[in-house]
Amino acid sequence: MPQSRIRVRDAAALLGVSDDTVRRWIDSGALPAGKDEAGRKVVDGAVLATFARSHASPPPDPTGTESSARNRLVGLVTKVTSDTVMSEVEMQCGPFTVVSLMSTESVRTLGLEPGKISVAVVKATTVIVEAP
């Protein structure tokens, strides 16, 4: 299997930081890198994955609850669209937008409105993974 080599700008986009931050990590030795045929700095994909996992620091969970669900995304409610029965709630969880459909009664009970910090819990039996 060919080794995945990721350019600095792409590594930065994947980590949600600036190119300069990735370059500082490389220059300090925190993130090992090599060079491609054109002389550009590149990071091995497996090394970047390990780095991303070890440096991940999710925001604190405001609920303080324990859960068996691993996919807990702390975020900010950005939009709520409701009718009399159902609502669509959009949250920004880091670089990801999460959309949930729920009853309007649940929205009222939870006090969901733009600006409220909340936790999106994702429990799915089907997760689709795509690769280029």
N, CA, C and O atoms as CSV, one atom per row, in Angstrom:
chain,resi,resn,atom,element,x,y,z
A,1,MET,N,N,0.854,-1.183,0.000
A,1,MET,CA,C,0.000,0.000,0.000
A,1,MET,C,C,0.898,1.243,0.000
A,1,MET,O,O,1.813,1.325,0.819
A,2,PRO,N,N,0.662,2.212,-0.896
A,2,PRO,CA,C,1.503,3.404,-0.943
A,2,PRO,C,C,1.341,4.252,0.313
A,2,PRO,O,O,0.259,4.363,0.891
A,3,GLN,N,N,2.454,4.839,0.703
A,3,GLN,CA,C,2.466,5.695,1.882
A,3,GLN,C,C,1.799,7.028,1.550
A,3,GLN,O,O,2.060,7.607,0.495
A,4,SER,N,N,0.938,7.517,2.445
A,4,SER,CA,C,0.252,8.783,2.249
A,4,SER,C,C,1.159,9.914,2.714
A,4,SER,O,O,1.608,9.922,3.860
A,5,ARG,N,N,1.427,10.861,1.834
A,5,ARG,CA,C,2.241,12.030,2.181
A,5,ARG,C,C,1.376,13.269,2.028
A,5,ARG,O,O,0.804,13.511,0.965
A,6,ILE,N,N,1.285,14.040,3.080
A,6,ILE,CA,C,0.356,15.161,3.125
A,6,ILE,C,C,1.133,16.467,3.214
A,6,ILE,O,O,1.993,16.642,4.077
A,7,ARG,N,N,0.810,17.375,2.306
A,7,ARG,CA,C,1.476,18.685,2.290
A,7,ARG,C,C,1.061,19.516,3.495
A,7,ARG,O,O,0.009,19.283,4.091
A,8,VAL,N,N,1.895,20.484,3.848
A,8,VAL,CA,C,1.684,21.320,5.038
A,8,VAL,C,C,0.317,21.988,5.012
A,8,VAL,O,O,-0.397,21.961,6.014
A,9,ARG,N,N,-0.058,22.580,3.896
A,9,ARG,CA,C,-1.348,23.287,3.850
A,9,ARG,C,C,-2.519,22.331,4.050
A,9,ARG,O,O,-3.517,22.695,4.673
A,10,ASP,N,N,-2.405,21.104,3.521
A,10,ASP,CA,C,-3.474,20.128,3.691
A,10,ASP,C,C,-3.508,19.594,5.126
A,10,ASP,O,O,-4.581,19.363,5.682
A,11,ALA,N,N,-2.334,19.402,5.718
A,11,ALA,CA,C,-2.266,18.990,7.124
A,11,ALA,C,C,-2.908,20.055,8.004
A,11,ALA,O,O,-3.647,19.732,8.934
A,12,ALA,N,N,-2.629,21.320,7.714
A,12,ALA,CA,C,-3.216,22.419,8.487
A,12,ALA,C,C,-4.732,22.412,8.388
A,12,ALA,O,O,-5.426,22.591,9.388
A,13,ALA,N,N,-5.244,22.207,7.186
A,13,ALA,CA,C,-6.695,22.177,6.998
A,13,ALA,C,C,-7.314,21.013,7.762
A,13,ALA,O,O,-8.378,21.164,8.363
A,14,LEU,N,N,-6.660,19.855,7.746
A,14,LEU,CA,C,-7.183,18.680,8.445
A,14,LEU,C,C,-7.168,18.869,9.963
A,14,LEU,O,O,-8.045,18.364,10.663
A,15,LEU,N,N,-6.169,19.598,10.467
A,15,LEU,CA,C,-6.047,19.816,11.908
A,15,LEU,C,C,-6.790,21.063,12.387
A,15,LEU,O,O,-6.931,21.278,13.591
A,16,GLY,N,N,-7.263,21.881,11.450
A,16,GLY,CA,C,-7.988,23.094,11.825
A,16,GLY,C,C,-7.093,24.188,12.374
A,16,GLY,O,O,-7.507,24.965,13.235
A,17,VAL,N,N,-5.844,24.250,11.869
A,17,VAL,CA,C,-4.892,25.272,12.302
A,17,VAL,C,C,-4.308,25.951,11.070
A,17,VAL,O,O,-4.637,25.583,9.942
A,18,SER,N,N,-3.454,26.929,11.280
A,18,SER,CA,C,-2.838,27.624,10.147
A,18,SER,C,C,-1.625,26.855,9.629
A,18,SER,O,O,-1.067,26.004,10.322
A,19,ASP,N,N,-1.229,27.172,8.397
A,19,ASP,CA,C,-0.017,26.586,7.823
A,19,ASP,C,C,1.184,26.892,8.720
A,19,ASP,O,O,2.041,26.036,8.939
A,20,ASP,N,N,1.234,28.120,9.234
A,20,ASP,CA,C,2.358,28.526,10.078
A,20,ASP,C,C,2.451,27.682,11.345
A,20,ASP,O,O,3.548,27.373,11.810
A,21,THR,N,N,1.302,27.308,11.904
A,21,THR,CA,C,1.309,26.463,13.099
A,21,THR,C,C,1.918,25.109,12.779
A,21,THR,O,O,2.744,24.603,13.539
A,22,VAL,N,N,1.517,24.519,11.658
A,22,VAL,CA,C,2.086,23.221,11.259
A,22,VAL,C,C,3.580,23.365,11.024
A,22,VAL,O,O,4.347,22.493,11.434
A,23,ARG,N,N,4.014,24.436,10.380
A,23,ARG,CA,C,5.452,24.648,10.140
A,23,ARG,C,C,6.212,24.788,11.463
A,23,ARG,O,O,7.320,24.269,11.598
A,24,ARG,N,N,5.621,25.489,12.437
A,24,ARG,CA,C,6.275,25.620,13.752
A,24,ARG,C,C,6.407,24.263,14.420
A,24,ARG,O,O,7.444,23.959,15.009
A,25,TRP,N,N,5.354,23.434,14.332
A,25,TRP,CA,C,5.432,22.084,14.910
A,25,TRP,C,C,6.536,21.269,14.235
A,25,TRP,O,O,7.270,20.538,14.899
A,26,ILE,N,N,6.645,21.399,12.930
A,26,ILE,CA,C,7.694,20.681,12.195
A,26,ILE,C,C,9.070,21.200,12.604
A,26,ILE,O,O,9.969,20.418,12.912
A,27,ASP,N,N,9.227,22.525,12.606
A,27,ASP,CA,C,10.524,23.122,12.934
A,27,ASP,C,C,10.968,22.813,14.364
A,27,ASP,O,O,12.164,22.707,14.637
A,28,SER,N,N,10.002,22.667,15.278
A,28,SER,CA,C,10.344,22.364,16.678
A,28,SER,C,C,10.567,20.866,16.906
A,28,SER,O,O,11.007,20.456,17.979
A,29,GLY,N,N,10.260,20.055,15.891
A,29,GLY,CA,C,10.422,18.611,16.032
A,29,GLY,C,C,9.206,17.911,16.605
A,29,GLY,O,O,9.220,16.692,16.778
A,30,ALA,N,N,8.152,18.660,16.904
A,30,ALA,CA,C,6.942,18.055,17.466
A,30,ALA,C,C,6.208,17.211,16.431
A,30,ALA,O,O,5.529,16.245,16.779
A,31,LEU,N,N,6.345,17.575,15.167
A,31,LEU,CA,C,5.683,16.853,14.074
A,31,LEU,C,C,6.738,16.494,13.026
A,31,LEU,O,O,7.206,17.362,12.289
A,32,PRO,N,N,7.108,15.220,12.962
A,32,PRO,CA,C,8.124,14.813,11.985
A,32,PRO,C,C,7.637,15.018,10.552
A,32,PRO,O,O,6.465,14.796,10.246
A,33,ALA,N,N,8.542,15.442,9.687
A,33,ALA,CA,C,8.190,15.677,8.286
A,33,ALA,C,C,9.377,15.345,7.400
A,33,ALA,O,O,10.516,15.259,7.857
A,34,GLY,N,N,9.083,15.164,6.142
A,34,GLY,CA,C,10.112,14.939,5.141
A,34,GLY,C,C,9.877,15.899,3.992
A,34,GLY,O,O,9.191,16.910,4.144
A,35,LYS,N,N,10.453,15.576,2.835
A,35,LYS,CA,C,10.266,16.418,1.652
A,35,LYS,C,C,9.816,15.544,0.496
A,35,LYS,O,O,10.200,14.380,0.380
A,36,ASP,N,N,8.982,16.146,-0.364
A,36,ASP,CA,C,8.560,15.414,-1.555
A,36,ASP,C,C,9.551,15.673,-2.686
A,36,ASP,O,O,10.574,16.328,-2.488
A,37,GLU,N,N,9.238,15.153,-3.877
A,37,GLU,CA,C,10.139,15.288,-5.030
A,37,GLU,C,C,10.409,16.741,-5.402
A,37,GLU,O,O,11.466,17.057,-5.949
A,38,ALA,N,N,9.465,17.621,-5.111
A,38,ALA,CA,C,9.617,19.041,-5.442
A,38,ALA,C,C,10.285,19.825,-4.306
A,38,ALA,O,O,10.470,21.037,-4.413
A,39,GLY,N,N,10.644,19.138,-3.227
A,39,GLY,CA,C,11.313,19.809,-2.114
A,39,GLY,C,C,10.374,20.438,-1.096
A,39,GLY,O,O,10.820,21.147,-0.194
A,40,ARG,N,N,9.058,20.180,-1.236
A,40,ARG,CA,C,8.091,20.726,-0.273
A,40,ARG,C,C,8.030,19.829,0.955
A,40,ARG,O,O,8.193,18.612,0.855
A,41,LYS,N,N,7.795,20.440,2.115
A,41,LYS,CA,C,7.641,19.659,3.335
A,41,LYS,C,C,6.344,18.865,3.270
A,41,LYS,O,O,5.300,19.384,2.876
A,42,VAL,N,N,6.427,17.594,3.664
A,42,VAL,CA,C,5.263,16.716,3.706
A,42,VAL,C,C,5.308,15.898,4.997
A,42,VAL,O,O,6.372,15.639,5.558
A,43,VAL,N,N,4.131,15.506,5.442
A,43,VAL,CA,C,3.996,14.706,6.653
A,43,VAL,C,C,3.387,13.364,6.266
A,43,VAL,O,O,2.429,13.306,5.495
A,44,ASP,N,N,3.942,12.301,6.800
A,44,ASP,CA,C,3.382,10.976,6.577
A,44,ASP,C,C,1.974,10.939,7.171
A,44,ASP,O,O,1.753,11.416,8.285
A,45,GLY,N,N,1.025,10.374,6.428
A,45,GLY,CA,C,-0.368,10.338,6.873
A,45,GLY,C,C,-0.558,9.639,8.206
A,45,GLY,O,O,-1.332,10.111,9.039
A,46,ALA,N,N,0.134,8.520,8.431
A,46,ALA,CA,C,0.003,7.790,9.697
A,46,ALA,C,C,0.563,8.615,10.852
A,46,ALA,O,O,0.002,8.613,11.948
A,47,VAL,N,N,1.656,9.315,10.611
A,47,VAL,CA,C,2.246,10.182,11.638
A,47,VAL,C,C,1.280,11.316,11.968
A,47,VAL,O,O,1.093,11.658,13.136
A,48,LEU,N,N,0.667,11.899,10.937
A,48,LEU,CA,C,-0.288,12.986,11.162
A,48,LEU,C,C,-1.502,12.491,11.944
A,48,LEU,O,O,-2.014,13.200,12.810
A,49,ALA,N,N,-1.960,11.282,11.643
A,49,ALA,CA,C,-3.112,10.720,12.365
A,49,ALA,C,C,-2.784,10.547,13.844
A,49,ALA,O,O,-3.599,10.888,14.701
A,50,THR,N,N,-1.604,10.023,14.151
A,50,THR,CA,C,-1.185,9.854,15.545
A,50,THR,C,C,-1.064,11.209,16.229
A,50,THR,O,O,-1.497,11.376,17.369
A,51,PHE,N,N,-0.475,12.170,15.534
A,51,PHE,CA,C,-0.323,13.524,16.072
A,51,PHE,C,C,-1.696,14.136,16.370
A,51,PHE,O,O,-1.899,14.737,17.425
A,52,ALA,N,N,-2.636,13.976,15.428
A,52,ALA,CA,C,-3.974,14.555,15.608
A,52,ALA,C,C,-4.661,13.958,16.830
A,52,ALA,O,O,-5.274,14.683,17.613
A,53,ARG,N,N,-4.563,12.643,16.999
A,53,ARG,CA,C,-5.195,11.990,18.155
A,53,ARG,C,C,-4.557,12.434,19.460
A,53,ARG,O,O,-5.261,12.664,20.444
A,54,SER,N,N,-3.242,12.559,19.486
A,54,SER,CA,C,-2.562,12.904,20.733
A,54,SER,C,C,-2.721,14.381,21.093
A,54,SER,O,O,-2.556,14.755,22.254
A,55,HIS,N,N,-3.038,15.213,20.119
A,55,HIS,CA,C,-3.183,16.648,20.381
A,55,HIS,C,C,-4.636,17.123,20.385
A,55,HIS,O,O,-4.907,18.316,20.519
A,56,ALA,N,N,-5.560,16.187,20.238
A,56,ALA,CA,C,-6.976,16.566,20.244
A,56,ALA,C,C,-7.367,16.998,21.650
A,56,ALA,O,O,-7.089,16.306,22.630
A,57,SER,N,N,-7.999,18.123,21.727
A,57,SER,CA,C,-8.484,18.588,23.030
A,57,SER,C,C,-9.883,19.164,22.837
A,57,SER,O,O,-10.051,20.352,22.563
A,58,PRO,N,N,-10.881,18.297,22.987
A,58,PRO,CA,C,-12.250,18.778,22.809
A,58,PRO,C,C,-12.618,19.785,23.891
A,58,PRO,O,O,-12.088,19.725,25.001
A,59,PRO,N,N,-13.511,20.698,23.580
A,59,PRO,CA,C,-13.951,21.639,24.600
A,59,PRO,C,C,-14.629,20.898,25.739
A,59,PRO,O,O,-15.128,19.789,25.547
A,60,PRO,N,N,-14.653,21.496,26.920
A,60,PRO,CA,C,-15.290,20.813,28.043
A,60,PRO,C,C,-16.772,20.557,27.782
A,60,PRO,O,O,-17.465,21.387,27.193
A,61,ASP,N,N,-17.239,19.407,28.227
A,61,ASP,CA,C,-18.635,19.017,28.072
A,61,ASP,C,C,-19.448,19.743,29.146
A,61,ASP,O,O,-19.266,19.485,30.336
A,62,PRO,N,N,-20.338,20.641,28.742
A,62,PRO,CA,C,-21.072,21.434,29.739
A,62,PRO,C,C,-22.084,20.620,30.535
A,62,PRO,O,O,-22.584,21.090,31.557
A,63,THR,N,N,-22.395,19.402,30.080
A,63,THR,CA,C,-23.393,18.610,30.794
A,63,THR,C,C,-22.796,17.878,31.986
A,63,THR,O,O,-23.507,17.576,32.944
A,64,GLY,N,N,-21.494,17.589,31.938
A,64,GLY,CA,C,-20.849,16.877,33.028
A,64,GLY,C,C,-21.357,15.462,33.222
A,64,GLY,O,O,-21.207,14.890,34.302
A,65,THR,N,N,-21.957,14.892,32.188
A,65,THR,CA,C,-22.536,13.553,32.321
A,65,THR,C,C,-21.601,12.498,31.750
A,65,THR,O,O,-20.764,12.789,30.895
A,66,GLU,N,N,-21.751,11.288,32.224
A,66,GLU,CA,C,-21.050,10.131,31.671
A,66,GLU,C,C,-21.963,9.508,30.628
A,66,GLU,O,O,-23.185,9.526,30.775
A,67,SER,N,N,-21.372,8.956,29.575
A,67,SER,CA,C,-22.179,8.361,28.522
A,67,SER,C,C,-21.410,7.235,27.855
A,67,SER,O,O,-20.181,7.268,27.792
A,68,SER,N,N,-22.130,6.241,27.358
A,68,SER,CA,C,-21.482,5.170,26.602
A,68,SER,C,C,-21.192,5.611,25.173
A,68,SER,O,O,-20.404,4.974,24.475
A,69,ALA,N,N,-21.823,6.695,24.735
A,69,ALA,CA,C,-21.608,7.186,23.370
A,69,ALA,C,C,-20.258,7.888,23.295
A,69,ALA,O,O,-19.963,8.771,24.099
A,70,ARG,N,N,-19.449,7.492,22.332
A,70,ARG,CA,C,-18.129,8.104,22.182
A,70,ARG,C,C,-18.191,9.369,21.327
A,70,ARG,O,O,-17.343,10.251,21.462
A,71,ASN,N,N,-19.161,9.458,20.473
A,71,ASN,CA,C,-19.241,10.575,19.534
A,71,ASN,C,C,-20.049,11.720,20.131
A,71,ASN,O,O,-21.198,11.952,19.756
A,72,ARG,N,N,-19.433,12.420,21.052
A,72,ARG,CA,C,-20.063,13.558,21.732
A,72,ARG,C,C,-19.364,14.820,21.235
A,72,ARG,O,O,-18.171,15.007,21.473
A,73,LEU,N,N,-20.096,15.674,20.555
A,73,LEU,CA,C,-19.526,16.857,19.931
A,73,LEU,C,C,-20.067,18.110,20.619
A,73,LEU,O,O,-21.233,18.466,20.453
A,74,VAL,N,N,-19.216,18.766,21.386
A,74,VAL,CA,C,-19.609,20.005,22.041
A,74,VAL,C,C,-19.616,21.107,20.989
A,74,VAL,O,O,-18.677,21.234,20.203
A,75,GLY,N,N,-20.681,21.901,20.981
A,75,GLY,CA,C,-20.767,22.950,19.985
A,75,GLY,C,C,-21.737,24.038,20.374
A,75,GLY,O,O,-22.297,24.047,21.470
A,76,LEU,N,N,-21.917,24.938,19.460
A,76,LEU,CA,C,-22.757,26.108,19.649
A,76,LEU,C,C,-23.960,26.007,18.720
A,76,LEU,O,O,-23.801,25.815,17.515
A,77,VAL,N,N,-25.155,26.134,19.274
A,77,VAL,CA,C,-26.355,26.145,18.442
A,77,VAL,C,C,-26.296,27.420,17.595
A,77,VAL,O,O,-26.134,28.518,18.127
A,78,THR,N,N,-26.428,27.263,16.276
A,78,THR,CA,C,-26.345,28.413,15.377
A,78,THR,C,C,-27.672,28.773,14.727
A,78,THR,O,O,-27.862,29.903,14.277
A,79,LYS,N,N,-28.602,27.798,14.678
A,79,LYS,CA,C,-29.882,28.077,14.021
A,79,LYS,C,C,-30.915,27.059,14.493
A,79,LYS,O,O,-30.611,25.875,14.641
A,80,VAL,N,N,-32.124,27.524,14.726
A,80,VAL,CA,C,-33.246,26.645,15.066
A,80,VAL,C,C,-34.421,27.043,14.186
A,80,VAL,O,O,-34.852,28.196,14.197
A,81,THR,N,N,-34.938,26.084,13.427
A,81,THR,CA,C,-36.100,26.319,12.583
A,81,THR,C,C,-37.204,25.388,13.073
A,81,THR,O,O,-37.053,24.167,13.051
A,82,SER,N,N,-38.311,25.971,13.513
A,82,SER,CA,C,-39.374,25.164,14.124
A,82,SER,C,C,-40.720,25.405,13.466
A,82,SER,O,O,-41.014,26.499,12.986
A,83,ASP,N,N,-41.539,24.343,13.456
A,83,ASP,CA,C,-42.963,24.510,13.199
A,83,ASP,C,C,-43.669,23.997,14.443
A,83,ASP,O,O,-43.039,23.867,15.493
A,84,THR,N,N,-44.940,23.708,14.355
A,84,THR,CA,C,-45.662,23.322,15.563
A,84,THR,C,C,-45.265,21.949,16.091
A,84,THR,O,O,-45.424,21.678,17.282
A,85,VAL,N,N,-44.750,21.077,15.222
A,85,VAL,CA,C,-44.437,19.714,15.641
A,85,VAL,C,C,-42.930,19.419,15.640
A,85,VAL,O,O,-42.403,18.879,16.613
A,86,MET,N,N,-42.251,19.767,14.569
A,86,MET,CA,C,-40.839,19.396,14.400
A,86,MET,C,C,-39.940,20.619,14.308
A,86,MET,O,O,-40.376,21.714,13.952
A,87,SER,N,N,-38.652,20.398,14.644
A,87,SER,CA,C,-37.644,21.450,14.556
A,87,SER,C,C,-36.362,20.903,13.941
A,87,SER,O,O,-36.050,19.718,14.055
A,88,GLU,N,N,-35.631,21.793,13.289
A,88,GLU,CA,C,-34.297,21.493,12.786
A,88,GLU,C,C,-33.334,22.365,13.575
A,88,GLU,O,O,-33.473,23.588,13.620
A,89,VAL,N,N,-32.357,21.719,14.195
A,89,VAL,CA,C,-31.382,22.437,15.017
A,89,VAL,C,C,-30.018,22.279,14.365
A,89,VAL,O,O,-29.572,21.158,14.118
A,90,GLU,N,N,-29.348,23.403,14.085
A,90,GLU,CA,C,-27.998,23.373,13.533
A,90,GLU,C,C,-27.022,23.778,14.623
A,90,GLU,O,O,-27.257,24.720,15.380
A,91,MET,N,N,-25.908,23.033,14.681
A,91,MET,CA,C,-24.851,23.335,15.641
A,91,MET,C,C,-23.526,23.416,14.907
A,91,MET,O,O,-23.308,22.721,13.914
A,92,GLN,N,N,-22.650,24.263,15.398
A,92,GLN,CA,C,-21.283,24.317,14.896
A,92,GLN,C,C,-20.413,23.673,15.956
A,92,GLN,O,O,-20.275,24.201,17.060
A,93,CYS,N,N,-19.827,22.532,15.622
A,93,CYS,CA,C,-18.981,21.770,16.540
A,93,CYS,C,C,-17.573,21.782,15.963
A,93,CYS,O,O,-17.221,20.922,15.155
A,94,GLY,N,N,-16.776,22.747,16.374
A,94,GLY,CA,C,-15.460,22.919,15.758
A,94,GLY,C,C,-15.669,23.269,14.306
A,94,GLY,O,O,-16.462,24.157,13.994
A,95,PRO,N,N,-14.967,22.584,13.398
A,95,PRO,CA,C,-15.129,22.903,11.976
A,95,PRO,C,C,-16.334,22.225,11.343
A,95,PRO,O,O,-16.569,22.384,10.145
A,96,PHE,N,N,-17.107,21.469,12.128
A,96,PHE,CA,C,-18.198,20.687,11.569
A,96,PHE,C,C,-19.554,21.250,11.919
A,96,PHE,O,O,-19.779,21.698,13.043
A,97,THR,N,N,-20.466,21.226,10.947
A,97,THR,CA,C,-21.850,21.598,11.189
A,97,THR,C,C,-22.631,20.308,11.401
A,97,THR,O,O,-22.556,19.381,10.593
A,98,VAL,N,N,-23.378,20.262,12.494
A,98,VAL,CA,C,-24.203,19.100,12.818
A,98,VAL,C,C,-25.656,19.555,12.775
A,98,VAL,O,O,-26.000,20.592,13.342
A,99,VAL,N,N,-26.510,18.785,12.107
A,99,VAL,CA,C,-27.924,19.122,12.003
A,99,VAL,C,C,-28.733,17.996,12.637
A,99,VAL,O,O,-28.500,16.818,12.362
A,100,SER,N,N,-29.677,18.366,13.481
A,100,SER,CA,C,-30.529,17.383,14.137
A,100,SER,C,C,-31.987,17.740,13.919
A,100,SER,O,O,-32.370,18.909,13.976
A,101,LEU,N,N,-32.790,16.730,13.670
A,101,LEU,CA,C,-34.241,16.902,13.597
A,101,LEU,C,C,-34.825,16.342,14.885
A,101,LEU,O,O,-34.505,15.221,15.280
A,102,MET,N,N,-35.675,17.112,15.535
A,102,MET,CA,C,-36.289,16.678,16.793
A,102,MET,C,C,-37.628,17.367,16.950
A,102,MET,O,O,-37.979,18.254,16.173
A,103,SER,N,N,-38.363,16.955,17.953
A,103,SER,CA,C,-39.656,17.586,18.186
A,103,SER,C,C,-39.457,19.017,18.683
A,103,SER,O,O,-38.460,19.327,19.335
A,104,THR,N,N,-40.403,19.866,18.370
A,104,THR,CA,C,-40.356,21.245,18.852
A,104,THR,C,C,-40.472,21.275,20.370
A,104,THR,O,O,-39.912,22.158,21.020
A,105,GLU,N,N,-41.195,20.317,20.935
A,105,GLU,CA,C,-41.287,20.206,22.388
A,105,GLU,C,C,-39.910,19.954,23.003
A,105,GLU,O,O,-39.591,20.520,24.049
A,106,SER,N,N,-39.088,19.112,22.367
A,106,SER,CA,C,-37.727,18.861,22.857
A,106,SER,C,C,-36.880,20.121,22.795
A,106,SER,O,O,-36.093,20.387,23.703
A,107,VAL,N,N,-37.037,20.894,21.735
A,107,VAL,CA,C,-36.301,22.158,21.615
A,107,VAL,C,C,-36.657,23.080,22.771
A,107,VAL,O,O,-35.778,23.696,23.374
A,108,ARG,N,N,-37.947,23.173,23.080
A,108,ARG,CA,C,-38.391,24.025,24.204
A,108,ARG,C,C,-37.865,23.495,25.528
A,108,ARG,O,O,-37.360,24.262,26.347
A,109,THR,N,N,-37.979,22.198,25.742
A,109,THR,CA,C,-37.539,21.594,27.001
A,109,THR,C,C,-36.046,21.812,27.232
A,109,THR,O,O,-35.626,22.106,28.351
A,110,LEU,N,N,-35.246,21.667,26.176
A,110,LEU,CA,C,-33.798,21.835,26.290
A,110,LEU,C,C,-33.358,23.295,26.219
A,110,LEU,O,O,-32.200,23.614,26.489
A,111,GLY,N,N,-34.284,24.173,25.858
A,111,GLY,CA,C,-33.938,25.590,25.746
A,111,GLY,C,C,-32.966,25.875,24.617
A,111,GLY,O,O,-32.110,26.753,24.724
A,112,LEU,N,N,-33.108,25.127,23.538
A,112,LEU,CA,C,-32.184,25.297,22.413
A,112,LEU,C,C,-32.520,26.550,21.625
A,112,LEU,O,O,-33.651,26.751,21.183
A,113,GLU,N,N,-31.506,27.384,21.465
A,113,GLU,CA,C,-31.629,28.623,20.696
A,113,GLU,C,C,-30.229,29.028,20.264
A,113,GLU,O,O,-29.246,28.609,20.875
A,114,PRO,N,N,-30.130,29.845,19.210
A,114,PRO,CA,C,-28.799,30.273,18.768
A,114,PRO,C,C,-28.014,30.884,19.929
A,114,PRO,O,O,-28.516,31.715,20.685
A,115,GLY,N,N,-26.757,30.435,20.038
A,115,GLY,CA,C,-25.879,30.929,21.082
A,115,GLY,C,C,-25.760,29.992,22.272
A,115,GLY,O,O,-24.895,30.199,23.123
A,116,LYS,N,N,-26.598,28.970,22.359
A,116,LYS,CA,C,-26.546,28.031,23.486
A,116,LYS,C,C,-25.492,26.960,23.217
A,116,LYS,O,O,-25.470,26.356,22.145
A,117,ILE,N,N,-24.620,26.731,24.200
A,117,ILE,CA,C,-23.650,25.651,24.101
A,117,ILE,C,C,-24.362,24.355,24.438
A,117,ILE,O,O,-25.044,24.248,25.457
A,118,SER,N,N,-24.192,23.370,23.562
A,118,SER,CA,C,-24.885,22.088,23.709
A,118,SER,C,C,-23.960,20.972,23.266
A,118,SER,O,O,-22.861,21.220,22.771
A,119,VAL,N,N,-24.413,19.741,23.446
A,119,VAL,CA,C,-23.641,18.573,23.041
A,119,VAL,C,C,-24.473,17.752,22.068
A,119,VAL,O,O,-25.601,17.366,22.376
A,120,ALA,N,N,-23.914,17.490,20.900
A,120,ALA,CA,C,-24.551,16.604,19.929
A,120,ALA,C,C,-23.993,15.205,20.173
A,120,ALA,O,O,-22.780,15.002,20.116
A,121,VAL,N,N,-24.858,14.259,20.439
A,121,VAL,CA,C,-24.446,12.877,20.658
A,121,VAL,C,C,-24.867,12.078,19.435
A,121,VAL,O,O,-26.050,12.019,19.099
A,122,VAL,N,N,-23.893,11.463,18.772
A,122,VAL,CA,C,-24.163,10.727,17.547
A,122,VAL,C,C,-24.028,9.239,17.835
A,122,VAL,O,O,-22.957,8.769,18.219
A,123,LYS,N,N,-25.095,8.517,17.652
A,123,LYS,CA,C,-25.100,7.069,17.822
A,123,LYS,C,C,-25.691,6.509,16.534
A,123,LYS,O,O,-26.892,6.630,16.294
A,124,ALA,N,N,-24.862,5.906,15.722
A,124,ALA,CA,C,-25.329,5.454,14.414
A,124,ALA,C,C,-24.915,4.003,14.167
A,124,ALA,O,O,-23.820,3.585,14.541
A,125,THR,N,N,-25.790,3.263,13.545
A,125,THR,CA,C,-25.432,1.905,13.156
A,125,THR,C,C,-24.764,1.891,11.786
A,125,THR,O,O,-24.122,0.911,11.408
A,126,THR,N,N,-24.920,2.981,11.050
A,126,THR,CA,C,-24.302,3.074,9.747
A,126,THR,C,C,-23.471,4.344,9.676
A,126,THR,O,O,-23.986,5.444,9.877
A,127,VAL,N,N,-22.197,4.192,9.393
A,127,VAL,CA,C,-21.317,5.333,9.156
A,127,VAL,C,C,-20.657,5.085,7.811
A,127,VAL,O,O,-20.008,4.060,7.605
A,128,ILE,N,N,-20.824,6.019,6.913
A,128,ILE,CA,C,-20.264,5.879,5.574
A,128,ILE,C,C,-18.925,6.606,5.542
A,128,ILE,O,O,-18.837,7.780,5.901
A,129,VAL,N,N,-17.888,5.902,5.111
A,129,VAL,CA,C,-16.564,6.489,4.981
A,129,VAL,C,C,-16.206,6.476,3.506
A,129,VAL,O,O,-16.299,5.439,2.850
A,130,GLU,N,N,-15.799,7.620,2.984
A,130,GLU,CA,C,-15.420,7.718,1.583
A,130,GLU,C,C,-13.938,8.098,1.494
A,130,GLU,O,O,-13.418,8.804,2.359
A,131,ALA,N,N,-13.289,7.640,0.477
A,131,ALA,CA,C,-11.889,7.997,0.249
A,131,ALA,C,C,-11.734,8.430,-1.202
A,131,ALA,O,O,-12.373,7.874,-2.096
A,132,PRO,N,N,-10.886,9.422,-1.429
A,132,PRO,CA,C,-10.686,9.872,-2.814
A,132,PRO,C,C,-10.013,8.807,-3.656
A,132,PRO,O,O,-9.771,9.021,-4.844
